[in-house]
Amino acid sequence: MKNTIIKAAAVFMVFFIGMCSLAVVDNICLETTRYGGKLLFNVEKIGLFN
């Protein structure tokens, strides 16, 4: 049980660090090229909700 909790915490930390890194890189791209800043999924482009 203890090993499972440690493994789950390690996976969460890797995921969290990766998502934070992605947000920082995307913000840098937005500030320099004006093409960043769109990390959210846009449901309006799917076509199912029109």
Secondary structure, DSSP 8 states (H G I E B T S, - for coil): -HHHHHHHHHHHHHHHHHHHHHHHHHHHHHHHHS-----S--GGGTSTT-
